Amino acid sequence: MHRELVPWIASGTAVLVAVFADQSFTTVSAMQAAHAAAGSNGASFEEYLRYQSPVG
């Protein structure tokens, strides 16, 4: 591994751990199931389509 990448990988891992530390895999899977049931599981690049319909 290149020595230049090690600090970047370490800092990225530390940030990801800090951001997602309070979310278990059970919580994430429950959230995904709720999004699939509610119909809000579209791709992020299609987000604008939600706001184009008059009903919502």
mmCIF file as gemmi writes it, N, C-alpha and C atoms, coordinates in Angstrom:
data_model
loop_
_atom_site.group_PDB
_atom_site.id
_atom_site.type_symbol
_atom_site.label_atom_id
_atom_site.label_alt_id
_atom_site.label_comp_id
_atom_site.label_asym_id
_atom_site.label_entity_id
_atom_site.label_seq_id
_atom_site.pdbx_PDB_ins_code
_atom_site.Cartn_x
_atom_site.Cartn_y
_atom_site.Cartn_z
_atom_site.occupancy
_atom_site.B_iso_or_equiv
_atom_site.pdbx_formal_charge
_atom_site.auth_seq_id
_atom_site.auth_asym_id
_atom_site.pdbx_PDB_model_num
ATOM 1 N N . MET Axp A 1 ? 0.852 -1.173 0 1 0 ? 1 A 1
ATOM 2 C CA . MET Axp A 1 ? 0 0 0 1 0 ? 1 A 1
ATOM 3 C C . MET Axp A 1 ? 0.9 1.24 0 1 0 ? 1 A 1
ATOM 4 N N . HIS Axp A 2 ? 0.456 2.228 -0.706 1 0 ? 2 A 1
ATOM 5 C CA . HIS Axp A 2 ? 1.239 3.456 -0.782 1 0 ? 2 A 1
ATOM 6 C C . HIS Axp A 2 ? 1.169 4.207 0.547 1 0 ? 2 A 1
ATOM 7 N N . ARG Axp A 3 ? 2.291 4.728 0.954 1 0 ? 3 A 1
ATOM 8 C CA . ARG Axp A 3 ? 2.355 5.444 2.231 1 0 ? 3 A 1
ATOM 9 C C . ARG Axp A 3 ? 1.523 6.716 2.218 1 0 ? 3 A 1
ATOM 10 N N . GLU Axp A 4 ? 1.294 7.275 1.053 1 0 ? 4 A 1
ATOM 11 C CA . GLU Axp A 4 ? 0.512 8.506 0.983 1 0 ? 4 A 1
ATOM 12 C C . GLU Axp A 4 ? -0.97 8.257 1.264 1 0 ? 4 A 1
ATOM 13 N N . LEU Axp A 5 ? -1.442 7.047 0.992 1 0 ? 5 A 1
ATOM 14 C CA . LEU Axp A 5 ? -2.868 6.739 1.155 1 0 ? 5 A 1
ATOM 15 C C . LEU Axp A 5 ? -3.251 6.354 2.578 1 0 ? 5 A 1
ATOM 16 N N . VAL Axp A 6 ? -2.316 5.921 3.359 1 0 ? 6 A 1
ATOM 17 C CA . VAL Axp A 6 ? -2.624 5.424 4.698 1 0 ? 6 A 1
ATOM 18 C C . VAL Axp A 6 ? -3.298 6.489 5.568 1 0 ? 6 A 1
ATOM 19 N N . PRO Axp A 7 ? -2.799 7.724 5.637 1 0 ? 7 A 1
ATOM 20 C CA . PRO Axp A 7 ? -3.508 8.729 6.456 1 0 ? 7 A 1
ATOM 21 C C . PRO Axp A 7 ? -4.912 9.039 5.941 1 0 ? 7 A 1
ATOM 22 N N . TRP Axp A 8 ? -5.092 9.033 4.64 1 0 ? 8 A 1
ATOM 23 C CA . TRP Axp A 8 ? -6.421 9.298 4.07 1 0 ? 8 A 1
ATOM 24 C C . TRP Axp A 8 ? -7.399 8.181 4.425 1 0 ? 8 A 1
ATOM 25 N N . ILE Axp A 9 ? -6.956 6.96 4.327 1 0 ? 9 A 1
ATOM 26 C CA . ILE Axp A 9 ? -7.81 5.823 4.659 1 0 ? 9 A 1
ATOM 27 C C . ILE Axp A 9 ? -8.138 5.825 6.151 1 0 ? 9 A 1
ATOM 28 N N . ALA Axp A 10 ? -7.15 6.119 6.979 1 0 ? 10 A 1
ATOM 29 C CA . ALA Axp A 10 ? -7.375 6.152 8.422 1 0 ? 10 A 1
ATOM 30 C C . ALA Axp A 10 ? -8.353 7.257 8.809 1 0 ? 10 A 1
ATOM 31 N N . SER Axp A 11 ? -8.189 8.436 8.229 1 0 ? 11 A 1
ATOM 32 C CA . SER Axp A 11 ? -9.102 9.529 8.581 1 0 ? 11 A 1
ATOM 33 C C . SER Axp A 11 ? -10.505 9.267 8.03 1 0 ? 11 A 1
ATOM 34 N N . GLY Axp A 12 ? -10.609 8.702 6.844 1 0 ? 12 A 1
ATOM 35 C CA . GLY Axp A 12 ? -11.92 8.361 6.294 1 0 ? 12 A 1
ATOM 36 C C . GLY Axp A 12 ? -12.634 7.317 7.12 1 0 ? 12 A 1
ATOM 37 N N . THR Axp A 13 ? -11.894 6.321 7.58 1 0 ? 13 A 1
ATOM 38 C CA . THR Axp A 13 ? -12.484 5.291 8.441 1 0 ? 13 A 1
ATOM 39 C C . THR Axp A 13 ? -12.947 5.89 9.758 1 0 ? 13 A 1
ATOM 40 N N . ALA Axp A 14 ? -12.151 6.777 10.337 1 0 ? 14 A 1
ATOM 41 C CA . ALA Axp A 14 ? -12.532 7.422 11.598 1 0 ? 14 A 1
ATOM 42 C C . ALA Axp A 14 ? -13.799 8.258 11.426 1 0 ? 14 A 1
ATOM 43 N N . VAL Axp A 15 ? -13.918 8.963 10.323 1 0 ? 15 A 1
ATOM 44 C CA . VAL Axp A 15 ? -15.119 9.768 10.073 1 0 ? 15 A 1
ATOM 45 C C . VAL Axp A 15 ? -16.333 8.867 9.905 1 0 ? 15 A 1
ATOM 46 N N . LEU Axp A 16 ? -16.207 7.793 9.145 1 0 ? 16 A 1
ATOM 47 C CA . LEU Axp A 16 ? -17.34 6.887 8.946 1 0 ? 16 A 1
ATOM 48 C C . LEU Axp A 16 ? -17.784 6.241 10.251 1 0 ? 16 A 1
ATOM 49 N N . VAL Axp A 17 ? -16.834 5.867 11.081 1 0 ? 17 A 1
ATOM 50 C CA . VAL Axp A 17 ? -17.187 5.277 12.375 1 0 ? 17 A 1
ATOM 51 C C . VAL Axp A 17 ? -17.907 6.301 13.237 1 0 ? 17 A 1
ATOM 52 N N . ALA Axp A 18 ? -17.427 7.54 13.247 1 0 ? 18 A 1
ATOM 53 C CA . ALA Axp A 18 ? -18.069 8.573 14.059 1 0 ? 18 A 1
ATOM 54 C C . ALA Axp A 18 ? -19.471 8.898 13.563 1 0 ? 18 A 1
ATOM 55 N N . VAL Axp A 19 ? -19.669 8.915 12.263 1 0 ? 19 A 1
ATOM 56 C CA . VAL Axp A 19 ? -20.968 9.282 11.705 1 0 ? 19 A 1
ATOM 57 C C . VAL Axp A 19 ? -21.998 8.176 11.902 1 0 ? 19 A 1
ATOM 58 N N . PHE Axp A 20 ? -21.603 6.935 11.702 1 0 ? 20 A 1
ATOM 59 C CA . PHE Axp A 20 ? -22.549 5.823 11.739 1 0 ? 20 A 1
ATOM 60 C C . PHE Axp A 20 ? -22.432 4.973 12.997 1 0 ? 20 A 1
ATOM 61 N N . ALA Axp A 21 ? -21.842 5.476 14.05 1 0 ? 21 A 1
ATOM 62 C CA . ALA Axp A 21 ? -21.625 4.69 15.271 1 0 ? 21 A 1
ATOM 63 C C . ALA Axp A 21 ? -22.928 4.313 15.96 1 0 ? 21 A 1
ATOM 64 N N . ASP Axp A 22 ? -23.951 5.16 15.872 1 0 ? 22 A 1
ATOM 65 C CA . ASP Axp A 22 ? -25.188 4.897 16.589 1 0 ? 22 A 1
ATOM 66 C C . ASP Axp A 22 ? -26.216 4.122 15.764 1 0 ? 22 A 1
ATOM 67 N N . GLN Axp A 23 ? -25.853 3.642 14.59 1 0 ? 23 A 1
ATOM 68 C CA . GLN Axp A 23 ? -26.787 2.903 13.744 1 0 ? 23 A 1
ATOM 69 C C . GLN Axp A 23 ? -26.35 1.45 13.642 1 0 ? 23 A 1
ATOM 70 N N . SER Axp A 24 ? -27.205 0.564 14.101 1 0 ? 24 A 1
ATOM 71 C CA . SER Axp A 24 ? -26.903 -0.852 13.972 1 0 ? 24 A 1
ATOM 72 C C . SER Axp A 24 ? -27.381 -1.359 12.605 1 0 ? 24 A 1
ATOM 73 N N . PHE Axp A 25 ? -26.948 -2.551 12.254 1 0 ? 25 A 1
ATOM 74 C CA . PHE Axp A 25 ? -27.38 -3.132 10.98 1 0 ? 25 A 1
ATOM 75 C C . PHE Axp A 25 ? -28.882 -3.419 11.003 1 0 ? 25 A 1
ATOM 76 N N . THR Axp A 26 ? -29.417 -3.726 12.172 1 0 ? 26 A 1
ATOM 77 C CA . THR Axp A 26 ? -30.853 -3.954 12.297 1 0 ? 26 A 1
ATOM 78 C C . THR Axp A 26 ? -31.625 -2.675 12.009 1 0 ? 26 A 1
ATOM 79 N N . THR Axp A 27 ? -31.14 -1.558 12.522 1 0 ? 27 A 1
ATOM 80 C CA . THR Axp A 27 ? -31.79 -0.273 12.283 1 0 ? 27 A 1
ATOM 81 C C . THR Axp A 27 ? -31.748 0.096 10.811 1 0 ? 27 A 1
ATOM 82 N N . VAL Axp A 28 ? -30.619 -0.127 10.181 1 0 ? 28 A 1
ATOM 83 C CA . VAL Axp A 28 ? -30.479 0.199 8.762 1 0 ? 28 A 1
ATOM 84 C C . VAL Axp A 28 ? -31.393 -0.67 7.916 1 0 ? 28 A 1
ATOM 85 N N . SER Axp A 29 ? -31.481 -1.962 8.224 1 0 ? 29 A 1
ATOM 86 C CA . SER Axp A 29 ? -32.36 -2.838 7.441 1 0 ? 29 A 1
ATOM 87 C C . SER Axp A 29 ? -33.832 -2.489 7.662 1 0 ? 29 A 1
ATOM 88 N N . ALA Axp A 30 ? -34.195 -2.083 8.882 1 0 ? 30 A 1
ATOM 89 C CA . ALA Axp A 30 ? -35.575 -1.664 9.136 1 0 ? 30 A 1
ATOM 90 C C . ALA Axp A 30 ? -35.9 -0.383 8.373 1 0 ? 30 A 1
ATOM 91 N N . MET Axp A 31 ? -34.95 0.534 8.304 1 0 ? 31 A 1
ATOM 92 C CA . MET Axp A 31 ? -35.145 1.775 7.556 1 0 ? 31 A 1
ATOM 93 C C . MET Axp A 31 ? -35.308 1.485 6.069 1 0 ? 31 A 1
ATOM 94 N N . GLN Axp A 32 ? -34.517 0.577 5.545 1 0 ? 32 A 1
ATOM 95 C CA . GLN Axp A 32 ? -34.635 0.234 4.128 1 0 ? 32 A 1
ATOM 96 C C . GLN Axp A 32 ? -35.976 -0.423 3.835 1 0 ? 32 A 1
ATOM 97 N N . ALA Axp A 33 ? -36.458 -1.26 4.747 1 0 ? 33 A 1
ATOM 98 C CA . ALA Axp A 33 ? -37.763 -1.895 4.56 1 0 ? 33 A 1
ATOM 99 C C . ALA Axp A 33 ? -38.88 -0.854 4.605 1 0 ? 33 A 1
ATOM 100 N N . ALA Axp A 34 ? -38.762 0.122 5.49 1 0 ? 34 A 1
ATOM 101 C CA . ALA Axp A 34 ? -39.771 1.178 5.568 1 0 ? 34 A 1
ATOM 102 C C . ALA Axp A 34 ? -39.765 2.036 4.314 1 0 ? 34 A 1
ATOM 103 N N . HIS Axp A 35 ? -38.611 2.33 3.791 1 0 ? 35 A 1
ATOM 104 C CA . HIS Axp A 35 ? -38.532 3.113 2.555 1 0 ? 35 A 1
ATOM 105 C C . HIS Axp A 35 ? -39.112 2.323 1.378 1 0 ? 35 A 1
ATOM 106 N N . ALA Axp A 36 ? -38.862 1.041 1.335 1 0 ? 36 A 1
ATOM 107 C CA . ALA Axp A 36 ? -39.411 0.228 0.249 1 0 ? 36 A 1
ATOM 108 C C . ALA Axp A 36 ? -40.938 0.159 0.347 1 0 ? 36 A 1
ATOM 109 N N . ALA Axp A 37 ? -41.467 0.077 1.56 1 0 ? 37 A 1
ATOM 110 C CA . ALA Axp A 37 ? -42.92 0.001 1.738 1 0 ? 37 A 1
ATOM 111 C C . ALA Axp A 37 ? -43.589 1.331 1.415 1 0 ? 37 A 1
ATOM 112 N N . ALA Axp A 38 ? -42.922 2.427 1.734 1 0 ? 38 A 1
ATOM 113 C CA . ALA Axp A 38 ? -43.507 3.751 1.51 1 0 ? 38 A 1
ATOM 114 C C . ALA Axp A 38 ? -43.298 4.239 0.083 1 0 ? 38 A 1
ATOM 115 N N . GLY Axp A 39 ? -42.424 3.6 -0.643 1 0 ? 39 A 1
ATOM 116 C CA . GLY Axp A 39 ? -42.2 3.979 -2.022 1 0 ? 39 A 1
ATOM 117 C C . GLY Axp A 39 ? -41.157 5.059 -2.217 1 0 ? 39 A 1
ATOM 118 N N . SER Axp A 40 ? -40.41 5.39 -1.208 1 0 ? 40 A 1
ATOM 119 C CA . SER Axp A 40 ? -39.386 6.422 -1.36 1 0 ? 40 A 1
ATOM 120 C C . SER Axp A 40 ? -37.999 5.805 -1.507 1 0 ? 40 A 1
ATOM 121 N N . ASN Axp A 41 ? -37.895 4.792 -2.315 1 0 ? 41 A 1
ATOM 122 C CA . ASN Axp A 41 ? -36.611 4.122 -2.487 1 0 ? 41 A 1
ATOM 123 C C . ASN Axp A 41 ? -36.049 4.359 -3.891 1 0 ? 41 A 1
ATOM 124 N N . GLY Axp A 42 ? -36.302 5.527 -4.457 1 0 ? 42 A 1
ATOM 125 C CA . GLY Axp A 42 ? -35.779 5.871 -5.773 1 0 ? 42 A 1
ATOM 126 C C . GLY Axp A 42 ? -34.316 6.259 -5.702 1 0 ? 42 A 1
ATOM 127 N N . ALA Axp A 43 ? -33.708 6.337 -6.852 1 0 ? 43 A 1
ATOM 128 C CA . ALA Axp A 43 ? -32.306 6.737 -6.925 1 0 ? 43 A 1
ATOM 129 C C . ALA Axp A 43 ? -32.161 8.219 -6.594 1 0 ? 43 A 1
ATOM 130 N N . SER Axp A 44 ? -31.012 8.592 -6.089 1 0 ? 44 A 1
ATOM 131 C CA . SER Axp A 44 ? -30.803 9.977 -5.667 1 0 ? 44 A 1
ATOM 132 C C . SER Axp A 44 ? -30.856 10.944 -6.855 1 0 ? 44 A 1
ATOM 133 N N . PHE Axp A 45 ? -30.469 10.485 -8.036 1 0 ? 45 A 1
ATOM 134 C CA . PHE Axp A 45 ? -30.501 11.379 -9.198 1 0 ? 45 A 1
ATOM 135 C C . PHE Axp A 45 ? -31.908 11.552 -9.754 1 0 ? 45 A 1
ATOM 136 N N . GLU Axp A 46 ? -32.877 10.81 -9.226 1 0 ? 46 A 1
ATOM 137 C CA . GLU Axp A 46 ? -34.276 10.976 -9.618 1 0 ? 46 A 1
ATOM 138 C C . GLU Axp A 46 ? -35.082 11.714 -8.552 1 0 ? 46 A 1
ATOM 139 N N . GLU Axp A 47 ? -34.414 12.298 -7.578 1 0 ? 47 A 1
ATOM 140 C CA . GLU Axp A 47 ? -35.095 12.976 -6.481 1 0 ? 47 A 1
ATOM 141 C C . GLU Axp A 47 ? -35.978 14.126 -6.965 1 0 ? 47 A 1
ATOM 142 N N . TYR Axp A 48 ? -35.541 14.829 -7.983 1 0 ? 48 A 1
ATOM 143 C CA . TYR Axp A 48 ? -36.312 15.967 -8.487 1 0 ? 48 A 1
ATOM 144 C C . TYR Axp A 48 ? -37.69 15.552 -9.002 1 0 ? 48 A 1
ATOM 145 N N . LEU Axp A 49 ? -37.864 14.301 -9.386 1 0 ? 49 A 1
ATOM 146 C CA . LEU Axp A 49 ? -39.156 13.839 -9.905 1 0 ? 49 A 1
ATOM 147 C C . LEU Axp A 49 ? -40.242 13.855 -8.828 1 0 ? 49 A 1
ATOM 148 N N . ARG Axp A 50 ? -39.846 13.728 -7.57 1 0 ? 50 A 1
ATOM 149 C CA . ARG Axp A 50 ? -40.826 13.757 -6.476 1 0 ? 50 A 1
ATOM 150 C C . ARG Axp A 50 ? -41.506 15.11 -6.39 1 0 ? 50 A 1
ATOM 151 N N . TYR Axp A 51 ? -40.821 16.169 -6.763 1 0 ? 51 A 1
ATOM 152 C CA . TYR Axp A 51 ? -41.343 17.51 -6.598 1 0 ? 51 A 1
ATOM 153 C C . TYR Axp A 51 ? -42.001 18.043 -7.869 1 0 ? 51 A 1
ATOM 154 N N . GLN Axp A 52 ? -42.06 17.239 -8.911 1 0 ? 52 A 1
ATOM 155 C CA . GLN Axp A 52 ? -42.684 17.692 -10.152 1 0 ? 52 A 1
ATOM 156 C C . GLN Axp A 52 ? -44.154 17.345 -10.22 1 0 ? 52 A 1
ATOM 157 N N . SER Axp A 53 ? -44.602 16.381 -9.439 1 0 ? 53 A 1
ATOM 158 C CA . SER Axp A 53 ? -46.018 16.046 -9.476 1 0 ? 53 A 1
ATOM 159 C C . SER Axp A 53 ? -46.795 16.975 -8.527 1 0 ? 53 A 1
ATOM 160 N N . PRO Axp A 54 ? -48.003 17.367 -8.9 1 0 ? 54 A 1
ATOM 161 C CA . PRO Axp A 54 ? -48.754 18.324 -8.075 1 0 ? 54 A 1
ATOM 162 C C . PRO Axp A 54 ? -49.26 17.733 -6.773 1 0 ? 54 A 1
ATOM 163 N N . VAL Axp A 55 ? -49.406 16.407 -6.7 1 0 ? 55 A 1
ATOM 164 C CA . VAL Axp A 55 ? -49.952 15.777 -5.51 1 0 ? 55 A 1
ATOM 165 C C . VAL Axp A 55 ? -48.88 15.538 -4.454 1 0 ? 55 A 1
ATOM 166 N N . GLY Axp A 56 ? -47.653 15.232 -4.866 1 0 ? 56 A 1
ATOM 167 C CA . GLY Axp A 56 ? -46.573 15.004 -3.925 1 0 ? 56 A 1
ATOM 168 C C . GLY Axp A 56 ? -46.194 13.605 -3.936 1 0 ? 56 A 1
